[in-house]
Each structure stands twice: as structure tokens, then as C-alpha cells.
Amino acid sequence: MCGIAGSYLWPDGGPVTDRLSKVIAHRGPDAEGRYTHRAGPGEVNLGHRRLSIVDLSETGAQPMVIDGLALSYNGELYNAPELRAELAGAGVRFRGSSDTEVLLQAWRRWGTDCLPRLRGMFAFAVFDERTGELVLARDQLGIKPLFLVRRDGGLLFSSELKSLAAVLGGELRVDESALVASLLYYWVPDSRCAYREAEKLPPGSWLRIRPDGRTERGTFWSLREVAERGAGEPEPSAEELHEIIADSTRCHLLADVPVATFLSGGLDSSYLTALAAQTQPGIAAYTIGFRPQDAKFEAMPDDLAYARKVAARFGVDLREIEIAPNLQDMLPLMTHHLDEPIGDPAAINTYLICTAAREAGVKVMLSGMGADELFAGYRKHLANLLALRYQRTPRALRAPVESLVGRLPVASSRRGYRTVRWAKRFLSFAELPEETAFRRSYTMYDRAELLDLLHPDLAGCVDDVLTEHADTYHDNALDDHVNRMCLADSRMFLPGLNLTYTDRASMAASTEVRTPFVDVRVVEAAFRIPGSSKIVGRRSKAALKQAALSTLPAEIVHRPKGLFSAPLRAWMSRDLAPLVREVVHDGALVRAGLLRSEALQRLAAEDAAGRSDHAKHLWHVLTLEYWYRAATEGGSGQTRAA
């Protein structure tokens, strides 16, 4: 795992690449390097920051150059041993044992045709000295990031947006439609970028740029096509699914440094930890707990007790981390590291766990990320099915229920009422059409609420963002409601939020996180499972649970769903209340004319009174505020306030 950056036909490309690489030094503190080559009218520079995981020797150093091909690569190839054997059988001689060399030799032999053969997470740049062409590529599911800026036939790229912003400064302008999308979702979709001049290379794609400035794009893997193909294939048995997940877990343990796991005590992390312990007995696992007063106010389940049971059963070395951060310092720190405005406090958990692991000498962590998206494990999946039944309930029966729930408070001064929050949330979308209901079940606002919050000039951005969601949701030929939701989540929620915050927060701590569920073979198997086997009655993630019963006790498999989150309402009502007051009355977003102070004050007042649950909304406003301040402080990203 590493950080990559570079320039192609860009003025002062060498110094610029060095500056890009310096900003992302946390992604690779073990070594650094730069490759430079004249390319037609200019030069190409590939920068690299190395986090040594496989082949710790100099034979794995980057940028790597073989026979006129230069590579700067971020990621891990879990099928590198199989590819190495195939290439060696064809006469390729290897200098070391790194997967970097395997990737470079695969490119040398097959070019872009090697991309569908890669099993892993990756983003890389490869330059061909003979043709003067640079190619950028990103993995199938978008696990690893790659940002780029094109200008006058030249190009800059980096693993992180903040390095491009640091170099280009005032040349980058905030994309207001991306900020609107961030308000809706509390993250920026992978299809958008917070700066107008920058872009993200889409998952499963490549981009080639030539010395004459012409570019060519290609797609080597499509999640939509995988889902549609899977719908016509036989459903895997529980035994087959288990073996696919077990194989992925074994592959993800490939490393020349210590590997540990996240262990929340929930199904996904418990399953992976148990499988990992079968291959590496005594493996370490990290779990979190919260201050008792915070957990009580939030009405959080006791996940720690389940984590301890799993650790004891499988001989895991459990290490417990209490999450009690100094939020006044942590909020701006995480906003900086996350690159774009992301309002999920789980990023703090990831950062603190990875920091503790790194201090203990652990460089690699396994996460259960992705299982909920693929196997329909979120409450919203079940809730959207229940909404269909609710719509068939006579109006005379629904009306008194809605009236009662509407009057109930979501919190008192001493604790929150989780069931009431869920009920209010459910009723906010229960009678809407399918796509609209699905969007409303996990986003922050409906259209009217978002328009009320924003400057009137941004109404067009609102409609554009809502249309994009609808287009993405309907862009498939599936006739399965559950798998339509799973596909939409895997195309938007997974790369836009979960994989993004996991990458940025872990790499901020110079730690690599691997996601065995987000593996091409697991994904292919998941979309062979019909929705009727993913949600059975009111039991979510049923197919995955059936597979996990071969390894885990029923007590863990069928426990109530936990959340890898934070006691957000406790934090907002106590630690961050003064900051909320400042931002809603006179924050940079209000002064810039992007957000309306009156609407923000109303959100804060309703939340403080316990009438509605707006803690997540206000937390995200704070993250957006800090991001916007940083983006506009030096003259970069100025908007309508200018």
C-alpha cells in the first residue's frame, strides 16, 4: 500500500511531483522515489511513497522500471502468486517477490488486457518510454483512489485530492453541485469531485494520454454487467459461498508484515476474524468501546461483549480501544484527511484504531466492509420491503400510528430513544415510489428540505443531483427489488462513502486496510443470490448468515445488528454544542451565501429540544464547514461570496 503522484507534460513537472508526493507522505513513510523521462515536448514524472507490505527489500522499490516501462503503483494483488507462476511459465524472469513486479510484467505482456485478470485493490500509473504514453488505471470496485487534473494536453494525478489542491491552489474552484450532493448524502459520490477542475478515475476503468494531448478511456469491468449476469446464474449454496469468502480471506492475509483485524462483534467482522484465525492462529483484533455516559445516551448495543466472545472462542488477541476523542481537535483533523466533505463519524473510529495498531507494529488490517451492501444487511433494505407492505395497510389504520409517532420525542436530556428515531425515519419514506423511497431511506433531506437549506441559485444543482441518483438506480435490467438496492449501494454508497473514509482514515495513520468482502469473486457470488434469499421474512443478510453458521456460533450470527458508528447525539449535545451555535449563525458557509442561517438554526433548535433527530445533519454541516474553510482560505475554491 502506498501513495502515488505524478505529472505528464506539465510545467516544472519534477518539482510539482515532489510537492504532490510530500503532501501524501503519510501513505508511505517507509521510502520514496521519483522517475523522470523526457516525453516529446515535455517530460513525465512518476512519484511514489512506499508503505512496505510485500517484499520489504529494494527489489520492491518504486517507481519500478523494466524494459522501458515505468510503474508507480498503489495497492495489493491477491492473485499475484498465480500470475507470477503463469508469467514465469511463459519465460519471464523475476528479480524479487513483490506484486509490483508481477503487475509490471503482466502489463508488459498483456497491456490493458491484464486489468480484468487482476484480483485486488489498485490504482497505478504506467509510462511507456517507446510510445511516450501514460496510462492510469483503477481497481474494479473503486477501493483505491485516483484523482487527476488535465490542462493544455498535460495531466497531474495523485492518490489524494489534497495534494492537488496544495499544488494548484487558487486554480481549483469549489464545485457547488458536489457540495449539494454532499449535503444530500453526507458524502460526495464517486462520480463527482469537490473541485470543478479535478476528477476521479472511475472504478474498473483506465485512461491513456498521448504526447499530442489526445486521451482515450476504457472500461475493463462493470458492476452492472456482473449483477445482470449473476441474475441468470445458479444461486451458490451456503457451502460454496462460505468457501468463496474463506478463500478471499486467505488471499487477503498475504503479507510480509503483521496483519490484524477489525472486530466489532457484528457478523461481518466476526466472520472474517474467525476465518483469519484459522489461517493465522493468535491473530490480533482491534475493537472499540465508548465512554459509558455516551453509550447510554445513544442507547448503543453492547458490541464489546460480543467481540470478547468471538476472541475467546477463536483464540484471538483482542485489543480494546476506547473512543473518547478531543472533538475540537479531531473534527478538523479528520476533515483534512478525508479530502472531501464526509459526515460519517465512523472515520474517527477507523483512524484511532489504525493509529493504535500502527503503534503496536501492525501495518495491515482486515475489515468487514462491503458485506452489508452486497448481501442486503442494512436496515434500509428491510425497511424498503416493509414499506411495500405498509402501503397496502388501510389508511384508517396508518393515520393514528403516524400521528402518535409524529408527537413522540427522539431524545430527552438524559438519553436518546432509538426506536422512535427509526419509526420517524421509516414514516418519512414509507409511502414513496421505489427509487425515491430508497434514496430517502438513507439520505439526509428530501427535495423541499434541501431547497429550504440552500441558496435559491442552487436549485438546479439539487435537481441535477436527484436525477443522477435516479439514473444510477434505474441503470440496470434487474427485476429483483433487493438486488436493485444492493447494486445501487455497491455503485454509490460503497465507493463514495465507506471505501473512501476507510482508505483516507487508515492511510492517515500509515496503515493499510483490506476488505475481503469487496473482492471480485465475492461480488460475483453475491449477485447470483436472489433478493428472496438475502432477506427472508424480517431476517436481513440471510444467505451470508447461513454461510457463516459453518464457522460462527448462532449467538453471534443472529445477534441484533450493531453499528460501526459513534455516539453522535451525545457528542453534538455536549462537546460540540458551542461550535454548532457558531456555525449555524455565522459560519463560512452562511457568510458565503451557500446555506441559510434560518434553516440551520431551525435544525439545531429541533435537535436540541428532542423533537427531531438532526444530529447527523448538524455533524455533517460541521464537517462541510471545516472543509469549506480550508478550501477557500488561500483563495482556492472561492464561490458566490467572492
Secondary structure, DSSP 4 states (H G I P E B T S, - for coil): -EEEEEEES-TTHHHHHHHHHHHTGGG-BSEEEEEEEEETTEEEEEEEEE---S--SGGG-SSEEETTEEEEEEEEETTHHHHHHHHHHTT---SSS-HHHHHHHHHHHHGGGGGGG--EEEEEEEEETTTTEEEEEE-TT--S--EEEEETTEEEEES-HHHHHHHHGGG--B-HHHHHHHHHHSS--TT--SBTTEEEPPTTEEEEE-TTS-EEEEES--HHHHHHHHTTSPPPPHHHHHHHHHHHHHHHT--SS-EEEE--SSHHHHHHHHHHHHHSTT-EEEEEEE-HHHHHHHT---HHHHHHHHHHHHT-EEEEEEE---HHHHHHHHHHHTSS----THHHHHHHHHHHHHHTT--EEE--TTHHHHHT-SHHHHHHHHHHHHHTS-HHHHHHHHHHHHHS-SB-SS-B-HHHHHHHHHHTTTTS-HHHHHHHHHSS--HHHHHHHB-GGGHHHHHHHHHHHHHHHH-S----HHHHHHHHIIIIIIIIIIHHHHHHHHHHTT-EEE-TTSSHHHHHHHTTS-HHHHSBTTBTTHHHHHHHTTTS-HHHHTSPP--S---HHHHHHTTTHHHHHHHHHH-HHHHTTSB-HHHHHHHHHHHHHTSS--HHHHHHHHHHHHHHHHHHTTSTT--TT-
